[in-house]
Amino acid sequence: MVSPVMPPGCTGCMALTLRLTDDESDALRARADLEQRSMQEVAREAVRNYIEDRSRAELLERVLDQELPRYDEALRRLGE
């Protein structure tokens, strides 16, 4: 039997209480209604997107930190 609280296919999921302001809750409800999805689905997607975006940004920063010093002299000369 599938739990009514956990999303389908969720094994090892964790329940979480998220406290939102009235404005945040209203905006989430409006977005969910517009997309004909549950507030939970919209919130979970937002969390996934946030983590994915931050992970990409951190990876890019790491690569730039490692690679830019190699071109430091060339970049300095171009800036003159």
Secondary structure in CASP SS format (residue, H / E / C, confidence):
PFRMAT SS
TARGET T0000
AUTHOR 0000-0000-0000
METHOD secondary structure of the structure
MODEL  1
M C 1.00
V C 1.00
S C 1.00
P C 1.00
V C 1.00
M C 1.00
P C 1.00
P C 1.00
G C 1.00
C C 1.00
T C 1.00
G C 1.00
C C 1.00
M C 1.00
A C 1.00
L C 1.00
T C 1.00
L C 1.00
R C 1.00
L C 1.00
T C 1.00
D H 1.00
D H 1.00
E H 1.00
S H 1.00
D H 1.00
A H 1.00
L H 1.00
R H 1.00
A H 1.00
R H 1.00
A H 1.00
D H 1.00
L H 1.00
E H 1.00
Q C 1.00
R C 1.00
S C 1.00
M H 1.00
Q H 1.00
E H 1.00
V H 1.00
A H 1.00
R H 1.00
E H 1.00
A H 1.00
V H 1.00
R H 1.00
N H 1.00
Y H 1.00
I H 1.00
E H 1.00
D H 1.00
R H 1.00
S H 1.00
R H 1.00
A H 1.00
E H 1.00
L H 1.00
L H 1.00
E H 1.00
R H 1.00
V H 1.00
L H 1.00
D H 1.00
Q H 1.00
E H 1.00
L H 1.00
P H 1.00
R H 1.00
Y H 1.00
D H 1.00
E H 1.00
A H 1.00
L H 1.00
R H 1.00
R H 1.00
L H 1.00
G C 1.00
E C 1.00
END
